[in-house]
Amino acid sequence: MRALSRHAVLAAVLTVAVLASACGPTVDLTQGLQVSIVDTGWYDAGIVNGQNKLVPSVTFKLKNISDQNLVSLQVNALFRRVTEKDEWGDGFLTAAGSSGLKPNSETDALTIRSQRGYTGSDQSRQEMLANSHFVDAKVELLAKYGSTQWKKLGEYPITRRLIEKSAEPTK
């Protein structure tokens, strides 16, 4: 019985070693991933607790410009008001699952929205955007694949314009 468990452990170690060696070199996503911002703005999140709600939104595409397949590619968006250093809201998505994003391939348009935003009950959504107390926002996009660490891809301003629900991209 002991010999069987030693063989099982040895087989497991060899399998992991073979899989690890087949992964290829690590890609620096700041160099191997190209971001194309398709759209930014303030998404009409509808009426929440009796008030109009607007949340910052970013739509983008990612292109793999490396020579490696990027398996389990994930993106994290950190939204901040331009006057603050602290994170105001965030969003997360998987851009490519276990099949990965192949070299020279591009994702479909991906959208991430903050769950936090502005609310108002005495103004239309357009009036909210024009309010003198309205503070603009920006989004920082970070990405990772496999077991690599998060890498900052860039920081982008959120355009002060309304994205209505009817203008939402179809999937």
Buried (B, 14 or more C-beta within 10 A) or exposed (E): EEEEEEEEEEEEEEEEEEEEEEEEEBBEBEEBBEBEBEBBBBBBBEEEEEBBBBBBBBBBBBBBBBEBBBBBBBBBBBBBBEEEEEEBBBBEEEBBEEEBBEBEBBBEEBBBBBEBBBBBEEBEBEEBBEEEEBEBBBBBBBBBBBEBEEBEBEEBBBBEEBBEEEEEEEE
